[in-house]
C-alpha cells in the first residue's frame, strides 16, 4: 500500500479481557532454534500467511491482542475474500504440542466497511472488538469499526462502521487503532485532517443501543511547535489524560522540520470544554535522542517508554513537582548489525524487562526480537539481548509491530518472508526466551 509522507504503523492500545467462542480451523507450526544465543531461545511459527493462498490474510503489520483462554486477535493489511484485509483469531491447541488454529473472523470488502486495517484491535470485556481501517469507507479515507462476537459458537461476527472519515475536518487515514476509555469512549489519531497536520479524535457511544456514535476532534496539530503526522495512537493515563507522539514537527532542528514530539492532552474541567495539549518532549532538544517517535508504553509509575524510527529507546520520567519538566533518559541506541535497526512497534513490559522488535537489521537484515534489562542500580546501563535474529526464510522477516508478552512468552507478527520459503505473506510467531 502507499502511505503518506513520514508514515509508520504503530498501535498502542488500552484493552480489557475478552470472552469469545469461535469456530476452529487448521494452521502450521514450525520450530526454530537461534544459534546466536547460548541459552538457545526458540521461535515457533504459529501461522504462515502464504501469498499463493491469501484468503486467510496477507501481510500482518499490527500488534496482537490477548483475549480470554489464550486466544490472540490480529489484523492483516491485505488478503481475505476481497483482498482488502482481515481480522483474525489464533486459538491455542487443546493439548501441549498441538497446532494453533487460525480463523478469519472478518474479511473487509473494500467498500463502505473499510479496507487495509494496518492497526490492531482493542476489546471490551463484552468481547466486542474495535479497530480502524486506513482506507475505505464512503469517502475512502478510513473508518472506525466494531466487531461483535456471535451469540453462539460458530456463528458469524457482525461488523459495524462507527465512523467514516472524510479527510476534512474530521480527519483521514488512521494508521493507529483506538484506546478505550472507562466510559466506553474511543480515542485515536489520524495522519491527516484538521489543518492538514493530523488530529486526535474521540468517539462517544450512543445513549441507546443502535444509535449513532458521535465524533469530536480534541486537538488539531499545526506542525510547529505542537507536531504533525500522529502515526501512532494514544494511551490513557490517570484522570483521563491522553499521551501520544507525532513523527514530525515540533521545534525546527537546524532550520528543518522538527524531529517529532511527545504530547499530553488533558481533558477539560467541565464537560464540553477545550482539551489542553502540552508538548512534554521535543526530539532534538536532547543530543542524539533520535527522530520519528513511535507508540508509547505507559507504566503504573507514570513513566513513558518508547522508540524512535532512527533507532533510540527512551524513557520519559514524569515531573517530580507540579510545573516541572519531564526528564528524558536514553536507554539504548541500535547499531544495525547485529542488534537490529528501525524499531517501529510499541515496547512491552514483563517483570521489569522491556521487550520489542526491530523491523530490519540483525545478522540477516530481516529484523530482530530484543530485550532490555534495567540496571541493578539507578543510573546504570540497560543491557540489550538479542532473542531472535530473523533469517527472512520460513521464520519470516520485518516484525513491524513489536511483541506481546503473555505468561513469559513473546508473541508477534512478521510482515514478510521469503517467497521461496512459502512465507512471503508474513507470519504469527512466538519466542520462548
N, C-alpha and C positions, 0 to 999 in steps of 0.2 A: 504494500500500500504506500501511498505518498503522504508524508507527514509535513506539517507546517515547519517553517524555519526554526531551528533550535529545539525541536520536539524530542523528548524521550518519554518512555512509558513507565510510570511508577504508580503504585496504587496502595497507599496506606489506608487501613480501614479499622473502624471500631466494630467488633462483631460480638454476637452472643451465641449461645448454643442452638443447635438445630435438631428438630425431631422429624425425621422424614422416612417414609417407606418407599422403596423403589424396586423396579424390575432389574434383574441381573443378566449380564451377557459376558462373553469371554474376552480375555486380554492376553498380554505377553509378559513373561518375566525373564530377564536376562541378568546374570550376576557377574560383577567385575571385582577385581581387587586392584588397589592402587600401588604400583611398585615404588612410588616416591616416598612412602611413609613406612617407618619401621613398625608402627602399630597396625599397619595394614587396614585402614578404613575400607569399607566396601561400598560399592554403588550397585543398586538394583534398579533396573528399568521396569517400571510397573505398567507402562503403556507406551507403545510405539505408534506415533501418528505417521502413517505411511502415505506419501503423496499420490501413490497409484490407487489408493482406496480411501479417499478423503471424507467419506460420509461420516466417519467418527470424529472429524475435526482435523485441522491443519494449522500449524504454527501457533502454539500457545505462548503468550508473552506476558501473562498476568500471574500474580501470586495465587497460591492455593488457599482455600478456606477450609478449616477443620470443622466438621459437623459432629452430630451425635454418633456414637458407636464406631468412631474412627473413619466415617465417610468423608471423603475430600470432594470439594467442588472447585471448578475452574472454568476457564473460557478458552476458546481458540479464535484467533482473529479471522481465520478463513475456514473453509471446509463446511461440512454439513450438507443437507439436501440441496441447498441452493448456492453453496459455496460463499455464503455471506457470514459465516462464523457460527459458533455453537456455545452453549453452556453444557458442561458435562459433569458427571459424578464418577468417583472412583470408590468402590466398596471393597474393604479388606476381605481376605479369604476367611472362610469359616474355620479352617484348621491351619496350623503353622506350616509354612512352606507352600501353601496353595497359591493360586493366581488371583491377583486383584481383578475386579470386574469393572470395566468402563461402560457407562451408558450416556448417550446424548439425551439430555432432558429437554433441550430446546434447540431447534435449528432455525436461525434467522432467515427470513425470506428476502430481505433487502429492500422492502417497501416501507410502509408506514411503521412496521415493527422494528426497524433499525438494521444496521449491518456493521460488521467489523468491531466486535466487542474486544478492544485491546486491554481493557481493565478487568480486574477480578470482581467477584461478587461479595456482598455483605449479607448478613442474615439476622433476622429477629428470632426470638425464642419460639414463635409460632411456626417456624420453618420456612417462612416466605423469604425468598432471595431478592436482593435489589442490586442493580448494576446499571451500566451505561453502554451505549454504542457510540463509536467515534463518528460514524456516518449513518445515513439512512434517516427514516422519519419523513414526515410530509414535506420538510424543507431540505432534506439531505444534509442536515447539519448535526445529526446525532440525536440521541434520545436518552431518557432515564426510564428504566423498565422495572417491573416486578415479575417474579415467577412464583406462583402459588402451587404448593405440592398437591398431588392427587389426594382425594378423600379416602381412597382405598389403594393398597399396594398394586402397582402395575398400571394404574391409570395415567393419563397424560397430565403434565404440568401445564398450568394456564398462564400465558404471558399477558401482561397489560402494560401499555405505554402510559407512564405517569406524566411525562412532559416531552414535547418535541421542541428542540432548539431551532431558532430561525436565523442564527448568525447575525443578529442585530442587537437590540438592547438586552435580550435575554441570554446572549452568549452563543457559542457554537464550538463544535469539535471537542467534546470532553474526552481526554485521554486518561483520566483518572476515574476511579469508582466513587462511591459515596460513603460517608461516615454517618452512622445512625445515632441520633440524639436520644436522650432518655424518654422524650415525649413522642418519639416516632418520626420526628422531622429528619430529613435527609440533607446533608451538606456536601457540596462538591465544588469543583472548579471547571472552567472551560478555558481553552487556549485563546480563543477569540471572543469578540463581543464587547459590549460596553463601549469604550472609546477605541477599541481595536487592539488593546493590550491584554485582554483577558479579564476574568472576573471570578468572584466567589458567590455562589448562589445557595439558597435554601429552598427546599420543597416541603410544604406543610401538608400533612394528610387531611382529607376531608372530614367534616364534622360527622357525616353519616356515611355508612358503608356504600361504596359505589359512586360517591361523588367525585368531583374533580380535585386534583391536587393543585396547590397554589404556589407558584414560584415567586421568590423575592430575591432581587440582587442585593447582596450585603456589601460588596465593595467592587469598584471598577478600577483596575490598575491603570496607571498613566505612564509607566516606563521609568521615569526618574522623578523623585527618589524612591518610589514605592514598588518598583519592579515591573516586569511584564513577562508574559508567557508562563502562567502557572500550569506546568505539565503534570505535576504530582497533585494528589488530593490533600485533604486536611485531616488532622487528628483533633479530637476533642479533649480539652483539659478541664481542670476544676472550674466551677462556676460557668461552664459552657463556653469558655474561651477557645477559639479555634487557632491552630498553628499550621503553617504551611510554608511553601517556598515558591519562588519564581526562578526560572532557569536563566533569566537575563534581567537587565535593568538594575535599578539601584543607582548608587553614586557612580558616575563615569570613571573608568580606570584608564589613565594615560590618554585621556581625550576620546576614548572609545566607549561604546555601550557598556553598561555595568556587567559584572560577573554573576549577578543574581543576589537574592536576599532570602532571609528567613523572616517571616512576619507573624504577628499575632492579630487576631480580630476579637475584640471584646464586645459582648452583647450590650445593648442599651440598658439603662437602669429602669426605663419604663417601656412597656410593650409598644412597638411601632416606632421607636426612636432609631437614631443612626448608630450603626456599629462603628467601633473605633479601631482603625488599623494602626499598628506600630511596627516599624522596622526594627527587629531586635538584633539582627546581624546583617552587615553588608559585606559580601565577599570581595576581598581586595583590601579591606581595612587591616587585616592581619596578613603578614607576609606568608606566602606560599600556602594559603588555606584553600586554594582551588577555585573552580568556577563551575557553573551549571549544577546547582544542588538538586538532589532528587527528593524522594519522600522522607518523612520523619518518623522516628520511633520515640514515643513519649513514655518515660518510666513513671512509676508511682512517686518517686522522689522529685519529679518535675524536670528531670534532665532530658534534653532533646539530643538524640543521636541521628547522624545522617552521613551521607556520602556525596561527593561531587563527581560529576562525569569525568573530570580531569584526574581523578584518582586519589582523593583525600577522604579519610574517615575522620569525622569531627564530632565533638560533643559541645553542647551549649548549656552552661550551668545557670540556673535562674538567679536573679539578683538576691544578695544577702539581705538587703534592706530596700524598702519601697523607694522607687525612683532611681535606684542604681542600675547599672548596665548588666546585661547578660555577659558571661565570660566564656569565650571560645577556647577549646582545647583541641589541638590536633593530635589524634590518636595514632594515625598510620598514613603513610604515603606509598602507593603502589608503584612498582618499578616496571611492570610489564611481563618480564620473564625472570624467574618462574612463578611469581606470586599473582599475576593477573593484571588487568587494566580495565578501565571503563566500568566501574561498579554502578549499575543502573537500578537495582532493586532496593527495597526497604530492608534495613537491618532487622534481625530478630534477636531476642534475648533469652538465654537459658542458663539458669544458675550463675548469673553474673557475667557470663561469657557472651560476646556478640558474635553472630553468625551472618554470613552474607555470601554473595556470589559476584564474580566479575564476568561481564559479557564477552570479553575477549582476553587475550594474554594467556599466560601459562606456558608450559613446555610445548604445546601444540597450537598455541594461539586460538584456542577454542573455548576459553573461559575456565574459571576455577570456582570451587566452593571453599571458603576460608572461615577460620575462627580468629577472634581477637580476645585474648585473655588479659584481664586487668592486672596491673601491678600489685604486688603484695603490700605496698605502702603508697599513700598518696604522693603524686608527683613522679612516680616511677614510669618505666617504659611498658607500654602494652606489647604483648607478644602475639605475632601473627603466625598461624599454622595453615598450611595448605591441606585441606581434607580430601580434595579431589581435583585432578587436572583432567579436563575433558579432552578426549582424543579426536573428536569430530567424526567418529565412526558410529557403531551401534549404540554407544553411550550418549550420543547427541552432541550438540555444540550450541554456544551462545545462550547461557542461562541468564535471561534478562530480568527476571522477576525476584531475585533473592531466594530465600528459603523460608519454610515454615517449620518451627520447632515443636514437635509433639512427642512426649514420652522419651526424650533423649535422642530422637531420630530427626533427620533433616529432610523435608520433602520439598521438591521443586519441579520446575519445568525447563526444558530447553526448547528454543525456537526452531533450531535447525539440526542437521546431522549430515551424514554422508549419503548422497543418493545411491552410491554403490552398496552401502550397508543397509539400505532399505529404511532409513530413519530420517529422510530429508524433511519430513513434516514435523519434526520435533518429538519430544517425549515427556513423560512424567517419571520422575526418579525419586529414590530415597537413598540417602547416605547414612550409613551407620558409622559414627566416628570411632 
